[in-house]
Amino acid sequence: MSVRTRFLSILLAAGSSSAAAQQTMTGYGAAAAARQREVERDAIARPAPSNASMHSKQLSRETHVAGTPAQLTTASYVIDQMKRWGLETEMRTYQIWMPHPTSVHVSRVSPQPKSLALAEPPVSGDATSSTWQYPTVNGYSGQGDVTAELVYANYGLIEDYAQLDSMGVSVRGKIVMARYGRSFRGIKAREAEKHGAVALLIYSDPQDDGFARGEVYPEGPMRPSGGVQRGSVMNSNGDPSTPGYGSTANASRVAPSQMTIPRIPVVPVSYGNAAELLKYVRGKDVPQTWQGGLSFRYHVGPGPVRARVTVSDDRATKPLKPIYNTLGVVRGSEFPDEIVIIGGHRDGWGPGAADNVSGTVSVLEAARTVAEQVKQGMRPRRTIIFATWDAEEWGLIGSTEFVEDDSLRLGRDAVAYFNQDVAAQGPRFGGGGSPSLRATLRDAARVVPDPNGKGSVYVEWRRANAVADTAEPAMGDPGGGSDFAGFYNHLGIPIADWGFGGAGGVYHSQYDSYAWMTRFGEPGFQYHATAAKIGAVMALRVANADVLPYDYAEYARTIRLLIDPIERRVEDRKWSASTASLRAAVDRLEREATVFNTTRDSVLRGQPAKAVLERTNRALMQVERAVTRPEGLKTRPWFRNLIYVADENNGYANMPLPSVNEAIRTADEALTRRELADLAARFNRAADAVATARASLLGR
C-alpha cells in the first residue's frame, strides 16, 4: 500500500467509524472531528528527537547574533530545509538601525587598579565556549568613556532608587551597579539614566542566578562565576529608527537623537567581575533584602571604588544591519486567505541552544510534519505559515517589522499566532496566551503523550502543578516580551504559546550551547519533539476547523476576574467611578458566547455551506479586534490591545486592562472614568461581533 493510499484509508476509516464519529471537538461536527483526530494522531507520530537534535546541533554551531553573517547562515539553513520538504518559502530582509560594539572595557581605577576580563572563559567539554563570542555590551547601549564612583542599587528598580533617596545617596554622576532580576534590563537602564548615572553595570548575582541555585556549569546547569547575561536595553518594540512602521527600503528614518534608546553605556558583567568592584564599596550598609550571594557584606557607596567604563560602537560608520525573517507557507485548500502562523525567533546572544534554537527546532519539525501530510493528500483548509524571526533579542524586531509591514493583511486575515520561545530546556510544561485559545491549548496537551510515559502532556502538567480536580492549570498572560507582541498587543490577533522548562543558568550567555543542552537541558531532545507535536496539533486544529475554535465564554470569565482588583482600587481611593457598565458589557459577552457555542454545536450537526462558515468566522475574527484601540494606550500608542500589556515600569510584570489600571496609577479619576466607559463600549462591540457570528450561522 502506498503512503498516500494508506493515509486516505485512515481518513475513510475514521469517517465511517461510528465510535470515532461520536467524538466532540470545538468547531467541528462529529464526522469532521473523527477525521481530525486521525490527522492529529498521524501528525503526533512524525516529529522526531533525532531530527530535533540534528537541527539543534547545526543551528547552535556558532554565536549568531542578529546582523552578523552567522545569522544569515541560520536563515539559509531554515530555508533549505523547508524547500526540501516542499514548502513555499520566502526570506524577508529588513535593514535595521542596530549598532554593534567595537570595544568595551571596564576597570577598577581605585583602590588597587585592575582591568576586568569581560569575555566568558572557555569551559571544559564545550567546544563552542572557545569560539568567537559577542562582546559583553547590552544591545542598544549608549557610547561613552566615563570614570566615576560606584553605587550599588540592588535590582535597579524604581523603588530601589526611592530607597537610596531615603538614605541620602544620589547616583548622579556615578556608575551604578545593579543586579539582574525582578524587572526588564531596559527598565534598569532607563531608571539609572533618569536618576543621573553616567553608566550602568548589570550583573547576575549568584543568589539569583548562580551557585546558590545549584551546581554551576560545566559541573551543573547553573551560571558559573564567569558567565554573562547579555541582552537588549531598548524598551520599545521594532526598529527604533522606524517607530510604528515597517523598515522597508524607502522608509523614512528618525535621527538617533529622537530614538527611545539609552544614552549611557550599559554593560553586563559576570558575578566574578562584579565581586572585584563590590567588595571594596563602603558607605551606607545595605538593607538586609539588598544583600546578595557574594561572600562579603554589601554596601551602597558611593565609593571609595572608582571605576572606568568605556563602550564604542559602529553607529557612525555602519549603523544599519540586515536581518532575515524566514517564511514557509502551506496554502489552504478551502480558506486560503485565512492565515494561521506559528513562529519563533532564530537569533541569540550566543550559540542559543535553548534561546531560541529550541523554538526554531519546534517550528521546523511542525513544518516538516504538515509538509509530509500535504504530500500524502491532506492539505489544511486554511493557510499555515511557519516563521522564524530575526532580531527578537534586540527588541522583537523581526516579528514587529513583519507585522508593521504586513499589518493590513494580518489585521484582516490572521486567525491565530502561535509562539515558540525557549520551547524546550527541561521536562516541565507551561503554556498561556489569549483566554480565547486556552481551551484549544489544553485540548492539544490532552492528545500529545508526555515523553515520561505516564500519560498525556496535560495529565503531567496537572500532576506537576498539583492542580485540584475542580480547576485547570494556570496559564500565562500575553503581556509582552516575545514575538507574539506584534500580533497580539499591536493587532489584537489571538495567540498561544507553550514550552518545557527546567533548571538552567546559561540564559543569554556563550554557554547556552548544544553541549549544555545535551548534558543538562534536554539531553534526549524528546521534549523538543513534543513541543513540535503540540505545534502541529494546534496549527492543524485551527486550520481545519469548520468554525474557529475560540472560546469567548472562557474569555469573558477571565476578563471578569480582572475587574475585581480595579473595583477595589477605585473603592480604596473613594472615587465615584464605577465598573458597573464594564461588568455589564463583559457579562453580555459571556451570554452571547454561551448562546453562540450552543448554536455552533447544533448547526455543525448538519453541513453548513462554505459561505455560511466564511461569514461566521470573519465575524469571530473581529471579537478581539474590537477590544483594540487604534490610538493605543496613552502611555504607549503602539500597544493597541486593551486586555494585557507588560507593565511600563517593570517590563516583565503583566498589567491587565492597562488603559484603566494606568489611569488609576496616575491618580486621575476623570481619566479612569473615561477609560472604563471606553472599555465597556469596546466589550459591547465584541459581544456584537459574537452575535453577528451566531446570526451568520443561522443564515440571517
Secondary structure, 3 states (H helix, E strand, C coil): CCHHHHHHHHHHHHHHCHHHHCCCECCECHHHHHHHHHHHHHHHCCCCHHHHHHHHHHHCCCCCCCCCHHHHHHHHHHHHHHHHHCCEEEEEEEEEECCCEEEEEEEEEECCCEECCCCCCCCCCCHHHHCCCCCCCCECCCCEEEEEEEEECCCCCHHHHHHHHHCCCCCCCCEEEEECCCCCHHHHHHHHHHCCCCEEEEECCHHHHCHHHCCECCCCCECCCCCCCCCECCCCCCCCCCCCCCCCCCCCCCCHHHCCCCCCCEEEECHHHHHHHHCCCCECECCHHHCCCCCCCCECECCCCEEEEEEEECCCCCCEEEEEEEEEEECCCCEEEEEEEEEEECCCCCCCHHHHHHHHHHHHHHHHHHHHHHHCCCCCCEEEEEEEECCHHHCCHHHHHHHHHCHHHHHHHEEEEEECCCCECCCEEEEEECHHHHHHHHHHHHHCECCCCCCEHHHHHHHHCCCCCCCCCCCECCCCCCCCHHHHHHCCCCEEEEEEECCCCCCCCCCCCHHHHHHHHCCCCHHHHHHHHHHHHHHHHHHHCCCCCCCHHHHHHHHHHHHHHHHHHHHHCCCCCCCHHHHHHHHHHHHHHHHHHHHHHHHCCCCCCHHHHHHHHHHHCCCCHHHECCCCCCCCCCCCECCEEECCCCCCCEEECHHHHHHHHCCCHHHHHHHHHHHHHHHHHHHHHHHHHHHHHCCC
